[in-house]
Amino acid sequence: MPVHLGLALATDLSPDEAYYLCAARHGGGIADHPPLVLWLLAASDRGAAPVELRVRIWAVVFSLATSVALVALARARGAGREGCTLAAWVGSWALLPTAGGFVTTPDTVLLPAIALALLVVTWAEPPGRARRPVWPAPVAGLALLAGALAKVVALPVGVLLGASSRRAAPAVRLALAAGPLLALPLLAPSLRFQIRHAYGGGEAPGGWSAAGAAGAVIAAIAAQAALWSPIVLWRGLRGLGAAPLPDRALAGGLSVLVLGSALVRGVPPEPNWWAPAALVVIVAAVVEAGKLSSRARRAILWTVLLPTAIAGAHTVRPFLPLPERADPTARLHGWSHGYEPAEAAGVGRYGPAAERCVYRGECQEILLYFDEMNLHEGSRR
């Protein structure tokens, strides 16, 4: 947590964070995501604390919750002390959890919600002929309801877990599927937007091609290996064969959805789309790692920590010889000092407008963007 707090205070808001904060401050929703993150930002956007802390306190707190839930899940899946320790390190300090530990996004709420739902499935599926408890049903439903109010991918996750939790009580299976469906009235615009975004096609430079689609699939897999360590990913995918059916259903179902997007669009999907599946892959990996020597476990740990240490140091004080357009950390610097890294990786059209609103009070452009988006989305219904 101290490292995440340090990263949060040493960098400017990302363009996405500024975008969410502007939407929270100026009312109304946004078409691309459900409203829960905006509600959280509206609640924390007060007092004398720096704006970065007011926005990012949610990432710091919820990332800790995800790490705790991941360790509990690893223990429930049979990992020993060494495996649980490794789960804590990977779940907190791989590249994606480190970024998610200080940058608030919809995944901030989604991941602990899904981790809790997976734990509930474990509690609801007792071994042998033990009576199946019903009490986890409301916990499962509320967890995935919260997840769906943050990000629409909780909908297919709920269906996958409900369909695959065959040994759980019917009430629990129903709650897993129905919980996110209860949020449907609030997330319908986001669902339409994200389906078009993920499967609408037309984004590949020069149009779709078989070679481009194959390259997008390869890039998607390579991105996950970089974010979670190639060894963790390999051992986790190999260990899924012995994992419970809900874990396999979640990993397999989301993999199909993500790789399907890469094939349809011909461009790599956003790396965080696969993050819920990574939860069960990490657990499978640490269960496997518990059977290894301490030297092998340390080697796995270094494949996680070393890239993160380099990336974290570069995030605070850039030193790697990367051009701005290829450096995802470049968008976290300059806005509060009048410099606009508009060519940095991951800065959409809305980004500079949102950053100017947050750091300079110049909000007309982002408000116009919201009006145009709402009008455009409304015309497509």
matplotlib code that plots the C-alpha trace (Angstrom):
import matplotlib.pyplot as plt

x = [0.0, 2.8, 4.3, 0.9, 0.3, 3.7, 2.9, -0.5, 1.0, 4.1, 2.1, -0.8, -4.1, -4.3, -6.6, -9.1, -9.2, -9.6, -12.4, -14.2, -13.7, -15.1, -18.2, -18.6, -18.3, -20.6, -23.4, -24.9, -23.4, -21.0, -21.9, -18.7, -19.0, -21.7, -22.0, -20.4, -16.9, -18.4, -20.4, -17.3, -15.4, -18.2, -18.1, -14.4, -13.9, -14.0, -11.6, -8.1, -6.3, -4.6, -6.9, -4.8, -5.3, -9.1, -9.4, -6.9, -7.8, -10.3, -7.5, -5.3, -8.0, -9.7, -6.4, -5.5, -8.9, -8.2, -4.9, -6.4, -9.2, -6.7, -4.6, -7.8, -8.8, -5.4, -5.7, -9.1, -7.8, -5.1, -2.1, 0.3, 2.0, 4.6, 1.9, -0.2, 2.9, 3.6, -0.1, 0.2, 3.3, 1.9, -1.5, 0.0, 3.2, 2.8, 2.7, -1.1, -1.9, 0.7, -0.9, -4.3, -3.0, -2.8, -4.9, -8.6, -10.6, -13.7, -11.5, -10.7, -14.1, -14.7, -11.7, -12.3, -16.0, -15.2, -12.6, -15.2, -17.7, -15.1, -14.6, -18.4, -18.5, -15.9, -17.8, -21.0, -19.5, -18.7, -16.7, -18.4, -22.0, -22.1, -25.3, -25.0, -25.4, -27.8, -26.4, -23.7, -26.4, -26.9, -23.2, -22.6, -25.4, -24.3, -20.7, -21.4, -24.1, -21.4, -19.0, -21.6, -22.2, -18.5, -18.0, -20.2, -17.9, -19.5, -22.5, -20.8, -18.7, -21.9, -23.4, -20.2, -20.0, -23.7, -23.6, -20.5, -21.1, -22.9, -22.4, -23.6, -27.2, -29.6, -30.1, -26.4, -26.2, -29.2, -27.7, -24.4, -26.3, -29.0, -26.9, -25.3, -28.6, -30.2, -27.8, -29.0, -31.2, -28.1, -25.6, -27.6, -25.9, -22.5, -23.4, -24.3, -21.2, -18.8, -20.3, -19.7, -16.3, -15.2, -16.8, -17.8, -14.6, -13.3, -10.4, -7.5, -5.3, -6.0, -9.0, -9.3, -7.0, -6.3, -2.7, -3.7, -6.2, -3.5, -1.1, -3.7, -4.1, -0.4, -0.1, -2.9, -1.2, 2.2, 0.7, -0.7, 2.7, 4.3, 1.7, 1.7, 5.1, 5.5, 6.3, 3.2, 1.0, 2.4, 2.2, -1.3, -2.7, -1.2, -2.5, -6.0, -6.6, -6.8, -8.7, -12.4, -14.9, -15.9, -12.2, -11.9, -15.2, -14.1, -10.7, -11.9, -15.0, -13.1, -10.3, -12.8, -14.4, -11.0, -9.4, -12.7, -12.5, -8.9, -10.0, -13.0, -11.3, -7.9, -6.3, -5.1, -7.7, -7.1, -4.8, -7.0, -9.9, -8.5, -7.8, -10.7, -9.4, -6.0, -7.3, -7.9, -4.8, -2.6, -4.3, -3.6, 0.0, 0.7, -0.9, 1.5, 4.4, 3.9, 5.4, 8.6, 11.8, 12.4, 14.9, 12.3, 9.7, 12.2, 13.0, 9.2, 9.0, 11.8, 10.1, 7.3, 9.1, 12.0, 9.9, 7.6, 10.5, 11.9, 8.5, 7.6, 10.9, 10.4, 6.8, 8.0, 11.0, 11.2, 14.6, 14.0, 14.8, 11.2, 9.5, 6.5, 4.1, 5.3, 5.5, 2.3, 3.7, 4.2, 0.5, 0.9, 3.2, 3.0, -0.7, -0.4, 2.6, 1.1, 2.7, 0.3, 1.7, -1.0, 1.1, 1.6, 0.2, -3.4, -4.5, -7.8, -9.5, -11.2, -8.0, -6.5, -9.9, -10.5, -7.1, -7.5, -10.8, -9.2, -6.0, -6.9, -10.6, -11.1, -14.1, -16.0, -14.3, -15.0, -18.6, -19.1, -17.6, -20.1, -23.0, -21.8, -21.4, -24.8, -26.4, -24.5, -25.4, -29.0, -29.4, -28.2, -30.8]
y = [0.0, 2.6, 2.0, 2.4, 5.6, 6.9, 6.2, 7.8, 11.1, 11.2, 11.2, 13.2, 11.7, 9.6, 10.8, 8.2, 9.2, 12.8, 11.8, 9.9, 12.7, 15.3, 13.1, 12.7, 16.4, 17.6, 15.1, 12.6, 9.3, 8.2, 5.7, 3.6, 2.5, 1.9, 4.5, 3.0, 4.5, 7.9, 7.6, 6.7, 9.7, 12.0, 10.7, 11.2, 14.5, 16.8, 18.1, 19.5, 16.4, 16.5, 15.6, 12.6, 11.1, 11.9, 9.9, 7.2, 6.2, 3.8, 2.0, 1.8, 0.3, -2.0, -3.4, -4.4, -6.1, -8.0, -9.2, -10.4, -12.2, -13.8, -15.2, -16.6, -18.1, -19.7, -21.2, -22.5, -24.2, -26.0, -23.8, -24.1, -21.3, -20.8, -20.7, -18.2, -16.0, -16.1, -15.3, -12.2, -11.0, -11.7, -10.3, -7.1, -6.5, -7.9, -5.1, -4.9, -5.1, -2.4, -0.1, -1.0, -0.3, 3.4, 4.2, 4.1, 2.5, 0.3, -2.7, -1.2, -2.5, -5.3, -7.5, -7.7, -8.3, -11.3, -12.6, -12.5, -14.3, -17.0, -17.4, -17.7, -20.4, -22.3, -21.9, -23.0, -26.2, -28.4, -31.6, -35.0, -35.2, -32.3, -30.2, -27.3, -24.0, -21.3, -18.4, -17.5, -16.6, -13.0, -12.4, -13.8, -11.7, -8.5, -9.0, -9.4, -6.6, -4.3, -5.6, -5.1, -1.5, -1.0, -2.9, -4.9, -7.9, -8.9, -10.1, -12.9, -13.7, -14.2, -16.5, -18.5, -19.0, -19.7, -22.3, -24.1, -24.1, -27.4, -28.5, -25.3, -24.8, -23.6, -20.3, -19.6, -20.5, -18.3, -15.4, -15.6, -15.1, -12.8, -10.4, -8.6, -8.8, -6.6, -3.8, -4.1, -0.9, 1.2, -0.5, -1.0, 2.0, 0.7, -2.8, -1.6, 0.6, -2.2, -4.8, -2.4, -1.5, -5.2, -6.8, -4.0, -4.3, -1.5, -0.4, -2.1, 0.2, -0.6, -2.8, -6.3, -9.1, -12.6, -11.7, -8.8, -10.9, -13.5, -10.8, -9.3, -12.7, -13.1, -9.6, -10.2, -13.3, -11.6, -8.7, -11.1, -12.8, -9.4, -8.3, -11.4, -13.0, -15.7, -18.4, -17.5, -17.5, -20.8, -22.6, -21.2, -22.3, -25.7, -26.0, -25.1, -28.7, -29.7, -26.5, -26.5, -26.2, -22.6, -21.5, -23.3, -21.9, -18.3, -18.6, -20.3, -18.2, -14.9, -16.1, -16.9, -13.4, -11.6, -13.6, -13.4, -9.6, -9.7, -11.9, -9.8, -6.4, -7.3, -5.2, -6.4, -6.0, -3.8, -5.8, -5.4, -7.2, -10.5, -9.5, -11.5, -14.7, -13.9, -14.2, -18.0, -18.5, -17.0, -19.2, -22.3, -21.2, -20.8, -24.1, -25.6, -23.5, -24.9, -28.2, -26.5, -25.9, -22.6, -21.6, -22.2, -20.1, -17.3, -17.4, -17.1, -14.2, -12.3, -12.6, -10.7, -8.1, -7.1, -5.7, -4.0, -2.4, -1.0, 0.2, 1.7, 3.7, 4.9, 5.9, 8.2, 9.6, 8.5, 7.3, 4.6, 5.8, 5.5, 7.9, 9.6, 7.8, 4.4, 5.2, 4.5, 6.3, 9.6, 10.4, 10.5, 13.6, 17.2, 18.0, 19.7, 21.7, 23.0, 20.4, 18.2, 14.7, 14.4, 11.9, 9.5, 6.0, 5.6, 9.3, 9.5, 12.6, 13.2, 13.0, 16.4, 18.0, 16.2, 17.0, 20.7, 20.7, 19.1, 21.0, 24.3, 24.6, 24.8, 22.5, 23.7, 21.2, 18.1, 19.2, 19.5, 16.0, 14.6, 16.3, 14.9, 11.4, 11.4, 12.7, 10.1, 7.2, 8.3, 8.4, 4.8, 3.3]
z = [0.0, 0.7, -2.7, -4.4, -2.4, -3.5, -7.1, -6.8, -5.4, -7.7, -11.0, -12.5, -13.2, -16.3, -19.1, -18.2, -14.6, -15.5, -17.9, -15.1, -12.6, -15.1, -15.6, -11.9, -11.2, -14.0, -13.7, -16.1, -17.0, -19.7, -22.4, -22.2, -18.6, -15.9, -13.1, -10.0, -10.5, -11.1, -7.9, -5.9, -7.3, -6.5, -2.9, -2.5, -4.4, -1.5, 1.2, 0.9, -0.2, -3.6, -6.4, -7.3, -3.8, -3.9, -7.1, -6.4, -2.9, -4.4, -6.4, -3.3, -1.1, -3.6, -4.9, -1.3, -1.1, -4.4, -3.1, 0.2, -1.7, -4.0, -1.2, 0.4, -2.9, -3.3, 0.2, -0.6, -3.7, -1.7, -2.0, 1.0, 2.8, 0.0, -2.6, -0.7, -0.2, -4.0, -4.7, -2.5, -4.4, -7.9, -7.0, -5.7, -7.7, -11.2, -13.8, -14.1, -10.3, -9.7, -12.2, -10.8, -7.3, -7.9, -11.1, -10.5, -13.4, -13.6, -13.0, -9.5, -8.4, -10.8, -9.8, -6.0, -6.8, -9.0, -6.5, -3.8, -6.0, -6.7, -2.9, -2.4, -5.1, -3.1, 0.2, -1.6, -3.0, 0.0, -0.5, -0.6, 0.3, 2.7, 2.6, 0.2, 2.0, 0.7, 2.7, 0.1, -2.4, -1.4, -1.0, -4.5, -6.0, -4.3, -5.3, -9.0, -8.9, -7.7, -10.3, -13.1, -11.9, -12.5, -15.8, -18.1, -18.3, -14.9, -16.9, -18.8, -15.7, -13.7, -16.4, -16.6, -12.8, -12.4, -15.1, -14.0, -10.2, -10.5, -6.9, -5.4, -4.2, -6.9, -5.0, -5.2, -8.9, -9.6, -7.6, -9.6, -12.8, -11.6, -9.5, -12.5, -14.4, -11.7, -12.9, -16.5, -16.5, -15.4, -17.7, -20.9, -22.7, -21.7, -22.8, -26.3, -26.4, -25.4, -27.7, -30.6, -29.3, -28.8, -31.9, -34.3, -36.4, -38.6, -36.3, -38.0, -40.1, -43.8, -43.0, -41.6, -42.9, -41.8, -41.1, -39.1, -37.0, -36.4, -35.3, -33.0, -31.3, -30.9, -29.5, -27.0, -25.7, -25.5, -23.6, -20.9, -20.6, -20.0, -17.5, -15.4, -16.2, -18.8, -16.2, -14.1, -17.2, -18.4, -15.1, -14.4, -17.8, -17.3, -13.8, -14.8, -15.8, -12.1, -11.0, -10.2, -13.0, -12.2, -12.5, -15.9, -17.1, -16.2, -17.8, -20.9, -21.4, -21.1, -23.3, -26.0, -25.7, -25.7, -28.5, -30.5, -30.3, -31.6, -34.5, -35.4, -35.2, -36.3, -33.5, -30.1, -27.4, -24.3, -22.0, -18.9, -20.6, -19.6, -16.0, -14.3, -15.9, -14.6, -11.1, -11.5, -13.6, -10.8, -8.3, -10.5, -10.9, -7.2, -6.4, -8.9, -7.6, -4.1, -5.4, -6.6, -4.8, -3.0, -5.7, -8.5, -6.6, -6.1, -9.9, -10.6, -8.1, -9.8, -13.2, -11.6, -9.4, -11.7, -14.6, -12.1, -10.2, -13.5, -14.7, -11.3, -11.2, -14.7, -13.9, -11.1, -12.9, -16.6, -17.6, -20.2, -23.8, -25.0, -27.5, -26.0, -28.3, -27.2, -23.4, -21.5, -18.4, -20.4, -20.1, -16.3, -16.4, -17.5, -17.2, -13.8, -15.1, -18.4, -20.7, -22.7, -23.6, -26.2, -28.3, -25.4, -25.7, -24.6, -24.9, -26.7, -28.0, -24.7, -22.7, -23.2, -22.8, -19.5, -18.1, -18.9, -17.0, -14.0, -13.8, -15.4, -14.9, -18.7, -19.0, -22.1, -24.4, -22.3, -21.6, -25.3, -25.7, -23.2, -25.1, -28.4, -27.0, -25.4, -28.6, -30.7, -28.4, -28.1, -31.9, -32.1, -29.8]

ax = plt.figure().add_subplot(projection="3d")
ax.plot(x, y, z, "-o")
ax.set_aspect("equal")
plt.show()
